[in-house]
Amino acid sequence: MAHVVTCFVRERGKVLLTRRSDAVGTYRGRWAGVSGYVESDSADPENGSLDAERDARRELREEIGLPDDDLELVRTGETIDVDDAEGSFVVHPFLFESDTREVTTNEELAAVEWVDPTAIRERETVPRLWETWRRVAPTVGTVRTDRTHGSAWIAARALEVLRDAAAEAGEDATDWDDVLGVAGDLRDARPEMAAVANRVNRVVAGSRRGNDDCDRLVERAIDALASAFEADDAAARTAATRLRDDGTTAVATLSRSGTVREAIAELTTANGRPFAELVVAESRPEREGVGVAEWAARETDATVTLTTEAGLPTALAARDVGAVLVGADSIRPNGDVVNKTGTRVLALAAWDLDVPLYAVASKDKVWPASDGRDAAPAVPDVDSPADAVYDGDAEVTVHAPTFEVTPAALVDGVATEAGLLDDAAIREVAAAHAANASWGE
């Protein structure tokens, strides 16, 4: 059997489908991912997966012009066997994340289109394409265990899981109950990330059985996914506008927040007036801030300074930082910010120097509360790997929590898609989220 790769490229929730041209040998005119033959011996159990990935990246370069630097490998799926009149194939599925939709096609493709993955079910495709997608699509486990991406990214994956579950369900009441079971699992998967629960709750609350069927839930999940990206973009613009209006030219941050990065990019390019300085705390012990600093040095015109949390007070003063931007895994109804450990140290350093601190987050990161004052769940007991702090042989106990609470008193405002929210506005948002959360009662 011939070995082939099928690559799904995703950007902001849409995937790239390609229609095969008359120049290819099989499945002409059918819709597919980016695909091609594995030229190396993928059956080699020791290095086959690496060889298949190499061929997958080659096909992405050749067929749609996307180089490795524009792509993040998200997942490699289990192979699928296809055997029909066109031939016998072992399909190796891949999912890549792209930061662009600009592609350049070669003669093997008659057309390309960015679509929601559920469109696969409605098209004339190569064999088993939906099943191939499901081999690399996000799952409840993806949402529960991801420790690489921020909460906005993970919440988007939760909506995709819910969408796909509803797409595969029918009209039977048992199917609906199964979808609700998936929704419940997603809602509870990441208790530290309010956006996951809030976005799932909103979709399900508006799609009750008896009024809307599973198809309507799919539509609502797709709409919610698009709205989520728009909300994150708008929150970033709110933060950038505030800093630009204040004349801020030096900013400090830490860790990896996609929304903060968008705000920095917006601040850099708006009106052709780039800010001059960016101070990044390395965010120990896993040092996610290093990647943020590298990104900023590569993508902005700012002078980038990387420092430790211990060095923050002197770095903020030496670089004359005018504002601090941080992300948020959730915002408590009273305005407290739950975020990566190190946020409170940064906030205290900013407070001591009379530098304003803004959390950048969509409204969906506000934790639901029925009266706006209810306590949110405790900060999850999640730790960074102990050996990232100490890998010696002495009897040393490591304390390395992943999340912590920064009190509202240290936060000057939460930049959202609805503008800069104060404590009263946050309480109103929390009450609105609570109404959506009642679907499971």
Secondary structure per residue as TSV (DSSP state, phi and psi in degrees):
chain	resnum	aa	ss	phi	psi
A	1	M	-	360.0	140.4
A	2	A	E	-78.6	144.2
A	3	H	E	-99.9	132.6
A	4	V	E	-133.2	157.1
A	5	V	E	-107.3	145.5
A	6	T	E	-126.2	117.1
A	7	C	E	-108.2	125.0
A	8	F	E	-98.2	128.7
A	9	V	E	-110.7	122.9
A	10	R	E	-113.8	138.2
A	11	E	E	-141.7	117.6
A	12	R	T	50.8	44.4
A	13	G	T	88.2	-14.4
A	14	K	E	-96.8	149.5
A	15	V	E	-117.3	155.4
A	16	L	E	-90.6	118.4
A	17	L	E	-101.3	143.2
A	18	T	E	-122.0	141.2
A	19	R	E	-102.2	124.2
A	20	R	E	-71.9	137.6
A	21	S	-	-89.5	178.9
A	22	D	T	-73.5	-7.2
A	23	A	T	-80.3	-11.6
A	24	V	S	-93.9	163.2
A	25	G	S	-86.4	-22.1
A	26	T	S	-134.4	152.7
A	27	Y	S	53.1	44.9
A	28	R	T	-62.7	137.3
A	29	G	T	80.3	-5.8
A	30	R	-	-85.1	152.3
A	31	W	E	-85.0	145.9
A	32	A	E	-156.7	179.8
A	33	G	S	-83.6	-163.6
A	34	V	E	-83.3	120.5
A	35	S	E	-136.9	163.1
A	36	G	E	177.2	171.6
A	37	Y	E	-76.2	146.5
A	38	V	-	-84.4	115.8
A	39	E	-	-86.1	-20.1
A	40	S	S	-93.1	177.4
A	41	D	-	-83.3	86.2
A	42	S	T	-71.1	-12.0
A	43	A	T	-78.8	-8.9
A	44	D	-	-65.2	113.1
A	45	P	T	-65.4	-19.2
A	46	E	T	-86.6	-35.6
A	47	N	T	-133.8	11.3
A	48	G	H	-59.6	-43.3
A	49	S	H	-64.4	-37.0
A	50	L	H	-67.1	-39.1
A	51	D	H	-65.3	-41.7
A	52	A	H	-63.5	-39.7
A	53	E	H	-63.3	-39.8
A	54	R	H	-59.9	-43.7
A	55	D	H	-69.5	-33.4
A	56	A	H	-62.1	-45.1
A	57	R	H	-67.0	-34.2
A	58	R	H	-63.2	-43.7
A	59	E	H	-63.3	-37.2
A	60	L	H	-65.0	-38.3
A	61	R	H	-68.3	-45.1
A	62	E	H	-75.8	-40.8
A	63	E	H	-86.3	-35.0
A	64	I	H	-128.8	4.9
A	65	G	-	71.1	25.1
A	66	L	-	-100.2	116.6
A	67	P	-	-79.2	168.7
A	68	D	G	-57.0	-35.2
A	69	D	G	-65.0	-22.0
A	70	D	G	-92.1	2.4
A	71	L	E	-130.4	139.4
A	72	E	E	-115.9	122.4
A	73	L	E	-71.0	117.4
A	74	V	E	-92.6	-44.2
A	75	R	E	-160.0	144.1
A	76	T	E	-111.8	127.6
A	77	G	-	-99.4	165.8
A	78	E	-	-66.1	147.3
A	79	T	-	-70.1	157.8
A	80	I	E	-127.8	135.5
A	81	D	E	-92.1	132.6
A	82	V	E	-123.5	129.6
A	83	D	E	-142.0	106.8
A	84	D	E	-148.7	-166.0
A	85	A	T	-63.5	-23.5
A	86	E	T	-81.0	-17.9
A	87	G	E	145.7	-178.3
A	88	S	E	-117.8	126.2
A	89	F	E	-137.3	147.5
A	90	V	E	-106.5	115.1
A	91	V	E	-94.9	127.5
A	92	H	E	-103.9	107.4
A	93	P	E	-84.0	142.7
A	94	F	E	-137.0	146.7
A	95	L	E	-123.6	125.0
A	96	F	E	-118.1	144.9
A	97	E	E	-99.5	132.2
A	98	S	E	-115.5	151.8
A	99	D	S	-102.7	13.7
A	100	T	-	-151.4	154.9
A	101	R	-	-109.5	7.7
A	102	E	-	-82.2	110.9
A	103	V	-	-126.0	154.8
A	104	T	-	-124.3	114.2
A	105	T	-	-91.9	158.1
A	106	N	-	-106.7	-170.6
A	107	E	T	-70.2	-11.9
A	108	E	T	-77.9	-12.3
A	109	L	E	-116.3	128.9
A	110	A	E	-87.0	-26.7
A	111	A	E	-163.3	157.6
A	112	V	E	-135.6	153.9
A	113	E	E	-155.2	134.5
A	114	W	E	-88.2	120.2
A	115	V	E	-139.0	165.2
A	116	D	-	-69.6	141.0
A	117	P	G	-55.9	-28.0
A	118	T	G	-64.1	-16.2
A	119	A	G	-63.6	-21.5
A	120	I	G	-55.9	-36.3
A	121	R	G	-69.7	-16.4
A	122	E	G	-104.4	-0.9
A	123	R	S	-112.9	161.5
A	124	E	-	-83.4	105.9
A	125	T	B	-117.2	171.9
A	126	V	S	-63.0	159.1
A	127	P	T	-57.3	136.2
A	128	R	T	61.8	33.6
A	129	L	H	-69.2	-39.2
A	130	W	H	-63.1	-42.6
A	131	E	H	-63.3	-36.6
A	132	T	H	-63.1	-43.2
A	133	W	H	-59.1	-43.6
A	134	R	H	-65.4	-22.4
A	135	R	H	-69.3	-21.8
A	136	V	H	-120.1	-5.2
A	137	A	S	-66.2	155.6
A	138	P	-	-64.8	154.9
A	139	T	-	-130.0	173.1
A	140	V	H	-57.1	-38.3
A	141	G	H	-62.4	-37.2
A	142	T	H	-58.5	-47.8
A	143	V	H	-63.9	-40.3
A	144	R	H	-72.0	-34.6
A	145	T	H	-108.1	-9.2
A	146	D	-	-61.7	125.2
A	147	R	-	-122.9	15.3
A	148	T	S	-103.1	-36.9
A	149	H	S	-105.2	164.4
A	150	G	-	-79.6	174.6
A	151	S	H	-68.9	-31.4
A	152	A	H	-63.4	-43.8
A	153	W	H	-63.5	-44.0
A	154	I	H	-68.2	-37.8
A	155	A	H	-63.6	-36.2
A	156	A	H	-62.8	-39.9
A	157	R	H	-65.9	-35.8
A	158	A	H	-61.5	-41.7
A	159	L	H	-64.4	-36.2
A	160	E	H	-66.0	-40.0
A	161	V	H	-61.6	-46.2
A	162	L	H	-63.2	-43.3
A	163	R	H	-58.5	-48.1
A	164	D	H	-67.5	-36.9
A	165	A	H	-63.5	-42.2
A	166	A	H	-68.9	-35.2
A	167	A	H	-63.7	-32.0
A	168	E	H	-88.2	-9.2
A	169	A	-	-85.4	161.9
A	170	G	-	-115.0	-151.5
A	171	E	S	-90.3	-10.7
A	172	D	S	-65.3	140.7
A	173	A	H	-60.2	-32.8
A	174	T	H	-64.8	-39.5
A	175	D	H	-61.6	-42.5
A	176	W	H	-61.1	-42.9
A	177	D	H	-62.7	-36.0
A	178	D	H	-63.8	-41.7
A	179	V	H	-63.1	-42.2
A	180	L	H	-63.0	-34.1
A	181	G	H	-63.6	-41.0
A	182	V	H	-63.6	-42.5
A	183	A	H	-60.5	-41.6
A	184	G	H	-64.6	-40.7
A	185	D	H	-62.9	-40.9
A	186	L	H	-66.4	-42.7
A	187	R	H	-58.6	-34.7
A	188	D	H	-96.6	-1.7
A	189	A	H	-68.6	-37.3
A	190	R	-	-132.0	81.7
A	191	P	T	-62.6	-18.5
A	192	E	T	-84.0	-9.5
A	193	M	-	-116.2	96.0
A	194	A	H	-61.6	-31.9
A	195	A	H	-61.9	-32.8
A	196	V	H	-62.1	-53.0
A	197	A	H	-66.6	-44.1
A	198	N	H	-62.5	-40.7
A	199	R	H	-73.2	-38.3
A	200	V	H	-65.0	-44.8
A	201	N	H	-59.6	-41.3
A	202	R	H	-64.2	-41.2
A	203	V	H	-65.0	-46.2
A	204	V	H	-71.1	-39.6
A	205	A	H	-61.7	-29.2
A	206	G	T	-92.9	8.2
A	207	S	S	-134.5	46.2
A	208	R	-	-66.0	141.3
A	209	R	T	-61.2	135.1
A	210	G	T	107.8	-26.0
A	211	N	T	-112.4	-40.5
A	212	D	S	-133.0	145.9
A	213	D	-	-97.6	-173.1
A	214	C	H	-63.6	-33.0
A	215	D	H	-60.8	-39.8
A	216	R	H	-66.5	-36.1
A	217	L	H	-64.9	-38.0
A	218	V	H	-59.1	-46.7
A	219	E	H	-61.0	-41.6
A	220	R	H	-66.9	-36.9
A	221	A	H	-67.0	-40.3
A	222	I	H	-63.9	-45.1
A	223	D	H	-62.7	-40.3
A	224	A	H	-65.4	-35.5
A	225	L	H	-64.9	-45.6
A	226	A	H	-63.9	-41.9
A	227	S	H	-64.4	-34.1
A	228	A	H	-64.2	-45.0
A	229	F	H	-63.8	-40.3
A	230	E	H	-64.5	-40.0
A	231	A	H	-64.6	-42.1
A	232	D	H	-63.7	-41.2
A	233	D	H	-62.4	-42.9
A	234	A	H	-67.4	-36.5
A	235	A	H	-62.8	-40.5
A	236	A	H	-63.3	-40.0
A	237	R	H	-66.1	-36.8
A	238	T	H	-59.0	-47.0
A	239	A	H	-63.8	-45.4
A	240	A	H	-63.1	-40.2
A	241	T	H	-63.3	-42.8
A	242	R	H	-61.7	-46.3
A	243	L	H	-68.0	-38.7
A	244	R	H	-65.9	-41.6
A	245	D	H	-64.1	-31.2
A	246	D	T	-81.5	-4.3
A	247	G	T	73.4	24.0
A	248	T	-	-71.3	129.6
A	249	T	-	-120.0	-5.5
A	250	A	E	-135.4	129.1
A	251	V	E	-130.0	149.0
A	252	A	E	-122.4	149.7
A	253	T	E	-156.2	-175.5
A	254	L	E	-156.1	169.4
A	255	S	S	56.1	-160.5
A	256	R	-	-121.4	104.7
A	257	S	-	-122.6	118.2
A	258	G	H	-61.1	-35.3
A	259	T	H	-69.7	-38.8
A	260	V	H	-64.2	-41.0
A	261	R	H	-61.6	-39.7
A	262	E	H	-64.1	-38.9
A	263	A	H	-64.2	-41.8
A	264	I	H	-64.2	-43.0
A	265	A	H	-63.2	-40.9
A	266	E	H	-64.2	-43.6
A	267	L	H	-65.8	-33.3
A	268	T	H	-67.8	-41.0
A	269	T	H	-98.1	-19.6
A	270	A	G	-61.3	128.8
A	271	N	G	58.3	17.9
A	272	G	G	65.9	23.5
A	273	R	-	-118.2	79.0
A	274	P	-	-66.0	144.2
A	275	F	-	-75.4	163.6
A	276	A	S	-97.5	-33.0
A	277	E	E	-131.2	140.7
A	278	L	E	-133.7	122.4
A	279	V	E	-105.1	127.2
A	280	V	E	-123.4	123.7
A	281	A	E	-78.9	138.1
A	282	E	-	-70.9	-14.3
A	283	S	-	64.4	70.5
A	284	R	T	-73.6	154.2
A	285	P	T	-92.9	-11.9
A	286	E	T	-87.0	-9.4
A	287	R	T	60.9	42.7
A	288	E	H	-64.4	-24.4
A	289	G	H	-64.5	-22.4
A	290	V	H	-61.6	-42.6
A	291	G	H	-63.8	-36.8
A	292	V	H	-64.1	-43.9
A	293	A	H	-63.4	-41.7
A	294	E	H	-64.2	-41.8
A	295	W	H	-60.1	-47.2
A	296	A	H	-63.9	-39.7
A	297	A	H	-65.0	-32.1
A	298	R	H	-83.9	-35.7
A	299	E	H	-107.6	-9.9
A	300	T	S	-124.5	170.6
A	301	D	S	-95.4	4.2
A	302	A	S	-73.8	153.4
A	303	T	E	-79.1	122.3
A	304	V	E	-105.6	128.1
A	305	T	E	-117.2	123.2
A	306	L	E	-100.2	131.9
A	307	T	E	-140.4	170.0
A	308	T	-	-89.1	165.9
A	309	E	S	-60.7	-36.4
A	310	A	T	-64.5	-29.5
A	311	G	T	-89.6	0.5
A	312	L	H	-59.4	-47.5
A	313	P	H	-56.9	-43.8
A	314	T	H	-73.4	-34.0
A	315	A	H	-66.1	-41.6
A	316	L	H	-63.1	-40.8
A	317	A	H	-72.1	-44.1
A	318	A	H	-65.3	-33.4
A	319	R	T	-95.3	3.8
A	320	D	T	52.3	51.2
A	321	V	-	-66.0	132.3
A	322	G	-	-99.9	-14.0
A	323	A	E	-164.3	154.7
A	324	V	E	-116.8	133.7
A	325	L	E	-117.9	130.4
A	326	V	E	-132.9	156.7
A	327	G	-	-85.1	-169.4
A	328	A	-	-155.6	130.3
A	329	D	S	-77.9	-30.5
A	330	S	E	-162.3	158.2
A	331	I	E	-116.1	123.3
A	332	R	-	-72.7	156.2
A	333	P	T	-56.7	-24.2
A	334	N	T	-90.3	3.9
A	335	G	S	97.7	-6.5
A	336	D	-	-62.8	145.0
A	337	V	E	-108.5	123.9
A	338	V	E	-97.8	120.6
A	339	N	E	-154.3	-178.4
A	340	K	E	-56.5	140.0
A	341	T	T	-53.4	136.4
A	342	G	T	112.9	-20.6
A	343	T	H	-63.7	-40.9
A	344	R	H	-67.9	-38.6
A	345	V	H	-61.1	-44.5
A	346	L	H	-63.3	-41.3
A	347	A	H	-64.8	-40.2
A	348	L	H	-66.7	-40.4
A	349	A	H	-62.7	-40.8
A	350	A	H	-65.8	-42.4
A	351	W	H	-61.3	-41.7
A	352	D	H	-63.7	-30.4
A	353	L	T	-98.3	5.9
A	354	D	T	60.5	42.3
A	355	V	-	-106.2	127.3
A	356	P	-	-67.8	145.3
A	357	L	E	-120.6	129.9
A	358	Y	E	-121.5	133.6
A	359	A	E	-90.2	133.4
A	360	V	E	-108.2	115.4
A	361	A	-	-164.1	147.6
A	362	S	-	-70.8	163.6
A	363	K	G	-62.1	-23.8
A	364	D	G	-68.6	-8.7
A	365	K	G	-88.6	0.7
A	366	V	B	-81.5	130.9
A	367	W	-	-73.8	137.8
A	368	P	-	-69.1	143.2
A	369	A	-	-152.7	131.4
A	370	S	S	-65.5	-32.6
A	371	D	S	-117.3	9.7
A	372	G	S	80.1	-1.9
A	373	R	-	-126.3	-6.7
A	374	D	-	-58.4	144.6
A	375	A	-	-72.4	135.5
A	376	A	-	-74.9	163.9
A	377	P	-	-56.1	154.4
A	378	A	-	-60.7	154.5
A	379	V	-	-60.8	127.5
A	380	P	-	-57.6	144.2
A	381	D	-	-83.6	72.3
A	382	V	-	-114.6	130.3
A	383	D	B	-115.5	149.4
A	384	S	-	-73.3	159.0
A	385	P	-	-55.3	129.7
A	386	A	G	-60.6	-35.7
A	387	D	G	-72.6	-8.7
A	388	A	G	-73.8	-17.7
A	389	V	T	-101.2	-46.4
A	390	Y	-	-150.3	124.6
A	391	D	-	-121.9	24.9
A	392	G	S	-86.5	-169.4
A	393	D	S	-104.6	-6.8
A	394	A	S	-70.0	157.4
A	395	E	-	-79.5	79.1
A	396	V	-	-115.8	128.2
A	397	T	-	-88.2	131.3
A	398	V	-	-100.2	131.0
A	399	H	-	-113.8	106.6
A	400	A	-	-142.7	64.0
A	401	P	B	-65.1	146.8
A	402	T	S	-81.4	-35.6
A	403	F	E	-120.9	156.3
A	404	E	E	-152.2	170.1
A	405	V	E	-106.7	131.0
A	406	T	E	-106.0	118.6
A	407	P	-	-60.4	148.5
A	408	A	G	-57.6	-29.3
A	409	A	G	-62.4	-21.1
A	410	L	G	-95.7	1.2
A	411	V	-	-111.8	124.8
A	412	D	-	-86.5	-9.3
A	413	G	E	165.2	157.9
A	414	V	E	-111.3	116.3
A	415	A	E	-83.7	116.1
A	416	T	E	-127.2	179.8
A	417	E	T	-66.5	-16.8
A	418	A	T	-100.8	13.5
A	419	G	E	103.9	-168.0
A	420	L	E	-86.0	116.7
A	421	L	E	-94.2	137.6
A	422	D	-	-95.9	-175.4
A	423	D	H	-61.7	-39.3
A	424	A	H	-65.4	-42.5
A	425	A	H	-66.1	-35.8
A	426	I	H	-63.7	-39.7
A	427	R	H	-63.6	-36.7
A	428	E	H	-66.1	-42.1
A	429	V	H	-62.8	-41.2
A	430	A	H	-60.8	-39.0
A	431	A	H	-66.9	-38.7
A	432	A	H	-65.3	-39.9
A	433	H	H	-65.0	-34.8
A	434	A	H	-62.3	-35.8
A	435	A	H	-63.1	-40.0
A	436	N	H	-69.0	-30.5
A	437	A	H	-71.2	-12.0
A	438	S	G	-76.4	-2.8
A	439	W	G	-61.2	-28.9
A	440	G	G	-85.3	0.9
A	441	E	-	-83.3	360.0
